[in-house]
Amino acid sequence: MGSLFSIAIIISIFGSCAQIGLPTGGVKDTLAPKLVRASPSYGSVNVTNSKITFEFNEYIDVQDLQQNLLISPLQNRNPIIITNPRSISLKFRDSLLPNTTYNINFGNAIKDINEGNIYQNFTYAFSTGAFIDSNFITGKVILAETGLYDSTLIVMLYTNAVDTTVLKKKPNYIAKVNSDGTFRFNNLPNTTFNIYALKDGDGGKTYNSKAEIFAFANKKINSNSNITLYAYAEQKAIANTITTNAVAGVIRSATEKKLRYNTNLTGAQDLLQPLEITFTNALKNIDTNKIYIADTFYKRLPNVKFSLDSTAKVIRFNTAWSPATPLKLVIAQTAVTDSANVSLTKSDTITFNTKREEDYGRLILRFNDIDLTKNPVIQFVVSDAIKMAFPITSTEFVSKRFPPGDYTVRILYDKNKDGVWTPGNYTQQLQPELVVTLPQKLSIRADWDNEREINL
């Protein structure tokens, strides 16, 4: 099944093609439709009829069933939905299982036709056995890498499952995750379950890609339980980009033949960052005597660390920059050559200044109730990208030079002490490292003392 339920909808239209509605004027309708009759009635037992009809007190509009409708236990074949002006009929195409409680949730698909008032989370239950199962499972799914929530995840329950079942078979029960990360299963039998959460990219309702966001519990859970799952993607999704390789024998264009570069100097040099030079082609030869940082008298700056990144395209100069200092970046024409032995077209000298101390804020964070035995790391995030991260070794974090801006603050509990978040591994039954995102943003102003109490 390519999506949660690809449901065939047959709309019966009575009379002319004009829209059905009530006369205009009068008090605005603010009431959602109400169910006036269901056949079989809600909570019926020993049901054998595979068709269910719902009648409402007003004209209804049914939308987005594919995104809303959930039927548990999960169906192998899509049921048929027939909508009429005041009723909905559902016909199962799978045989009803014996002694089983079925739960149907229409989500927010049903609304009145005039004002769009939603019949929220309309649910219906019946049983093919002698009683309605009344057990439940509740919980929350948290994205381990951020501590936030994702309402596009589904939670899956399996009965009589082994560890590999989630890789091969669809679940018995499905629930959606709400915007606050919570979920709930109702009308469950009194048994144990394997429980998982999944961002089901291909609609197969199986965990078949390590790039899918996934969560699992390390052991079976009982009904009438509450559980928290921590979701992660073991591998980052690969962007679907198309690359074109040069065909052998094709001559490169004049632009491709030239070796060019740019720097990360968009103003004064950041005291906290290296100066970077990025070249258009990978470098083969570098003469460090001909590419360097100097003072205004062209005297080479001491204690500068020179490095080339793994792509052989980015040179970095890192040092303890002195504030408000004029400097020069000297690049001779023959300083570098690429794999085709192409050098730069000319020598260049770029004059720049380093930033001032007052261009930065002074930051003090005081942590209350932080557990230092869990190896916490503080992460400063801008637009979902981690800009800075520091291990927390005491109850106070101090920085005399902190870049101004608005930051989201996260606390990573770094189990393996490598300084970065580590995802889980289902095969090895390893849970991911956990991150807590603080609810309040941190705003840093230049040349200000910025202090904050952090409660965890």
N, C-alpha and C positions, 0 to 999 in steps of 0.2 A: 504494500500500500504506500503510495507516494506521499501521503499526508495523513494526518490523524484520522480523518474519516472523509473520503471522497463520496459524498452522499448524493444520490440521485434525488432531485426534487421535482415533483410533478405538481404544477399549479393548476388548479381547476378554477376557471374564470366564469362567473355566472353573469348572464345578461350582456350588456354592451361592454366596450372597452374602456368606458369612463372610470376614473378612480372612485373607489368606494369611500365615502366619508360622511360625516355629519354636517348639518348646516353650519355656516359660519356665524360668529357672534356669540354672545353670552359669556359665561365664566369659562376661563381656560381650563381644559382637562389636565390635571396633574397626577392622575391616578394610573398606575400600571394595570394591565389586564389581570383578571383573576380567573383561576381555574374553577369552573362550576361543576364539571363532571369528568371522570376518567373511567374508561372501560378496558380492562378490569379496574376496579377502584384501587386507590393508593393502599399499599400494604396487603394486597390480596395474596392468599397462599394457594398451593396446589394448582397453580396456573398452567394450563396446557395450550391456550390460544397464543399464537405467535404474533397477533396483531393487537396494538394498543391505540386507543383513540382518546384524545384530550379535547375538551370543549371549553371555550372561554366566554366571558360575559360581554365581549366587544370584538370588533374587527381587529385582526392582528396582522403584523408584518413580521416575517421570519427572515433573518439575515445572518450571514456568516456562520452557517451551521458547521462548516468545515473547521472553523477555528474554535467553535464553542462546544459542540456536542461531545460528551463522553459517555460511553456505555461500559459498565463493568459487570461481569468479566468481559474482557476485550473480545470483539467479534473478528472472525476470520474473513467474513464477507460483509460488505457494506449493507446496512439495512436500507430499506426503501422508505423515504419520507414523503407523504402526500399532504399538502397544505390546502386548506379551504379558508374562506373568509373568517370563520370563527372557530376553526378546529385544525388539529394536526393528527395525522395517523402515522404510526410507525409499524413497519412489518419486518420482523427478523427473517433473514435468509439462512442463518445458521440454525440448526436444531437447538432447542433449549436444553440445557444440561439438567439432569435430575437433581433434586434436593439442593438447589442453588438460589441464592438471593441475587437479583439483578438490580442495579442502580443506574438510572438514566439522569444525566445532568445536562440541561440545555444551555447552561451558562447564561449569557446575556443576549441570546439570539432572538428572544420573543419580545416584541414591543407593540404598543397600540399603533394603529395605522395613521392616526391624525396628528398626535403630538410627539410620538416616538418615546413615550414613557416605557421604560424597560421593566420586564418581569425578571428581576435579578435572581440568578442562580436557581432557576426552577428545577427541582429534582423530583424524582418519582422512583418508588421501589416496589417490587413484587417478588414472590418466591414460587419456584416450582415444587418446593417441599412443603412441610407442615408448619413452618414458622419462618419469620423474617430474621436473618442474622443482624445482630445489633452491635457487633464489635467495631472498633475503629483504630486507626493509626494517625497520629498527628505529628507535625514536626516542622523543621525549617531547613532550607538549603542555603548555604553561604558560599560565595565564591572565595576560595581559600587565598587566592593571590591578592585580593583587594579588600576582603571583608564585606563586600556589597552583595546585592541580590540580582537575579536575572529571571524575570517572569516568563521568559520563553522556554525555560526548562520544564521537563516533565519528570515525575517520580513514578517508579515502576516497582510493582510487587510480583514476586514469583513464589509459587507453592511447589514443593517437591523438586527443588532445583539444586544443581551443583554449581561450582564456580564458573564453569564454561557455558552455562545455560544462557546468560545474558549476552554472550557473544554470538549465539546461534538462533535463539528462539524469541518470539515476542512474549511480553509479560502477560500475566493473568489480569492484573489491575493497573490502571493508570490514573494519576491525579495531576492537575496543573499546579504550578507554583505561582503564588500571588505576588504582587508587587513588593510586599514586605518579606518575601522569602518563605512564607508559611505554606503549608499544604495540609490536606485532610482527606483520609479515606473513610467512608461510612459503609455500613451494612456488610462488614467483613465476617467471614467464618472464624471460629475460635481455633486458630492454628498458628504455626510459625511461618515467617516469610523471609525471603531474601529481598533486600531493598536497595534500590539504586536510583540515581538521578542522571538525566541525560539531556543534552542539547542535541536533538535528533535532526542532524543536518540533512540526511537523505530520506527521512520518513520511514525507515525500516524498523524502528523501535528495537534495535539491537546495538550494542557497543562494538562497532566495527571499524573505528578509526581512532588512533591515538591523538588526533587533532580535535576530536569531539570533546566538549566539556562533559565531565563524567564524575560521579561520586558513588561511593559504596560504603556499606557497613561491613566491618570485619567478621561479624557473626550474625546468625539469624535473629530476628526480633519476634516477640510475641504480639498478638493483637492487644488492643488497649494500651499501646505504648506511645511515648513521645520520643522523637529522635532528631538529632541535628546531623546533617550530612555536609561535608566539605567538598565542593566541586573544584575540579582542575582540568586543564588540558595538558596531557603528558608531553605533547609536542605542539609547537606553534604551527598554525595553519599556513600552508605555502600559498602565497599570492598567485592567482591565476594570470600570470603575465606571459606574453609571447616574446621570445627573444629571437633575433635573426643573426645567424652566424655568417661570417664572411665566406663566400664560396672561393675555393682554391683557384688561383689564377686571376681573380678580379683585382684590378689596381685600386688602391685606396684613394679617396678623393683628396684634394689639396688640404681641406680642413683636417681630415683624419691624419695626414702626414705630419702636421705641426704638433709640437709638444707645448701645451699651454698649462697654466695653473691659475688658481685663485687662493685667497687666504680667508681666515675667519675674522679678519680685522674689519669690523663694521663701525668702529669708533675707537675709543681707548681700549687697550689690552686689559682683559679681565685678570685681576690679580690671582684668581683662584683656578684659572684654566690655562692649558698649554696654548701656544701659538701654533696654528696648523696651516700647512700648505698642501693643497690637494691638486694633483696633476691629472691631466686628461688620459694619460697612458701609464701603465705600470713601468716603474723605473728599473733599469738594469744596473747602472753605475751611478754612484753618488760620491762626490769629492767634498768631504765635510770641511775642507779648508776654503772652499769657495761658496759655501752657503751657511750663513751664521747670523747671530744677533750681535750688534755692536752698539757702543755709545755714540754720542754725537761727533766724537773725534775718530770714529771708525776703529776704535779699540775693541777687540773681541770681548764679549761679556763672559766672565768666568762662571763655572758651576752651572752650565746649561746642559741638560740631558737631551740628547738627540735620539729619536727613534723613528722607525719606519713601520707602518701598520702591515697587517697580513696580506692586504691587496697590493702592496708595493706602490700605492698611489698617494699615500698621505704621510708627510713628514711632520713630526711633532717636536717642538722645542718647549721644554718644561724647566722652570727654575723658580726660585723664590723671588718673585718680582718685587722690586721696590716701588712704592706708590709714587704717582705723579712724576715719572721719570721719562725724559725723551730718549728714544732709542731708534735704531735703524735695523731693518732686515735687509741683508746684503745677499744677492743671488747673482752669481756670475753666469755668463752665457753657457759656459762649459761645465757648470756645477753638476748637472745631471744629464743622463741620456736614457732613452727608453729601449725596449727590446729590439727595435729596428735601428738602434744607434743614432736616433734623432735627438738633437739637443735643442735648447731654447733658441729663439730667434734673436734675443738680445739680453744683455745684462740689465739688472734692475736693482734699485735701492728704494725701499719703502720706509718712509719716516712715520713714526707713530709714538704715542705716549701711553703710559700705563695709567690705570684709573687711580683716583685719589682715595684716601681712607674714608672721606665723608661720602663717597659714592655708595658705601655699604651701610647696612644696619647692624646693630649689635643685638644679639639674640641670647636670651636666657630662658630655658625651659626647665621647669621643676616638675618631676614625675612623682605622683602619689600612688602608692600601692603597686609599683612595678616590680615584677619578679625577675631579678637580674640573673637567676640561675637558668632561665630559658633563653639566654643569649639574645636579648632584644636588639633590634636594629631599627633606627628611625629613618624613614624615607620621606623625602620632600618631593611632592608630585605636582607637575603642571601638565594639564591636558592629557592625563593618563600616562605620561612619561616620567620616570624617576629621574629627577635632575641631580639630586645628591642623596647619599645614604651614609650613616655613621653608626658604628656600634655604640650602644648605651652601656657604659661601664659604671655609672653612678646615678644617683637620683637627680642629678642636675646636668644639663647640657648647655655649654657656653660656646658661642662663636662670636668673635670680635669683627669678623668680616662676613656678612651674610648678604647675598644678592637681594635687592628689593624685589617685591612682587607678591602675588597671592598664591599660596601653596595649600594643597591637600596634604595632610600629615598621616602617615601610616606607621604602624609598629609591626615589624616582622619578627616572629619568634623563630630564630635561625638554628634549628636543631643540629645541623651538620657544620655550623660555624664557617660557612663559605662566603657569607656576606650577601648572598642573593637568595631569592625565593626558589624553593625546590618543589616541583610537582610530585604528585603521588605516582604509584605504580601498581596497577591492579594485579598483574601477574605475580608480583612479589608481595602483595597485600600490604603495601606501604602507603600510609596516609600522607597527604601533602603537608608542607609547612603552612602555618596559619599566619594571617595578617589581619590586623584590626585597623580600620579607617576611622580616624577621629571625626566626630560630627561637625566640628567647627573649623572653618578655614583659618589659616594663619596668614596675616597680612604684615609684610615687612616694609618699613619705611626707611629710606636712606637717612643716615646721620641721626638716627633715633635709637634709644634704648627700647627694645621690644622684649617684653617679659610675659610669660604665660604659665599658668598652673595647668598641668595635664593630669586628668583623672582617668584611670583605666578600670 
